[in-house]
């Protein structure tokens, strides 16, 4: 459980960095950053859903 929370926390930090990058760049990210953003969002939602499942069991 702790591992999930740690991983989610790291993902959240990275997503904030990407979000701020985007805000500072007129809503634009380069292709690599966009790819990373999508991948990190996928991971974030998968982990949070797994965590919810674990908590409810």
C-alpha positions in Angstrom: 0.0 0.0 0.0 2.8 2.4 1.0 4.6 1.6 -2.3 1.5 2.7 -4.3 1.2 5.9 -2.3 4.9 6.6 -2.9 4.7 5.9 -6.6 1.5 8.0 -6.9 3.2 10.9 -5.1 6.2 10.8 -7.5 3.9 10.7 -10.5 1.9 13.6 -9.1 5.1 15.7 -8.7 6.1 14.9 -12.3 2.6 15.7 -13.6 2.8 19.1 -11.8 6.1 19.8 -13.5 4.7 19.0 -17.0 1.6 21.0 -16.2 3.6 24.0 -15.3 5.8 23.6 -18.3 2.7 23.6 -20.4 1.2 26.7 -18.7 4.5 28.6 -19.2 4.5 27.7 -22.9 1.1 28.9 -24.0 -0.4 25.5 -23.4 2.1 23.8 -25.7 4.4 20.8 -24.9 6.8 19.2 -27.4 6.1 15.6 -28.6 8.3 14.0 -26.0 6.7 15.9 -23.2 3.2 15.2 -24.6 4.1 11.5 -24.8 5.4 11.5 -21.2 2.3 13.4 -20.0 -0.1 10.8 -21.5 2.0 7.9 -20.1 2.2 9.4 -16.6 -1.5 10.1 -16.6 -2.2 6.5 -17.5 0.1 5.2 -14.8 -1.4 7.7 -12.3 -5.0 6.6 -12.9 -4.1 2.9 -12.9 -2.3 3.2 -9.6 -5.0 5.3 -8.0 -7.7 2.8 -9.1 -5.6 -0.1 -7.7 -5.1 1.7 -4.5 -8.9 2.4 -4.2 -9.5 -1.3 -4.8 -7.0 -2.3 -2.1 -8.4 0.1 0.4 -12.0 -1.2 -0.1 -11.0 -4.9 0.4 
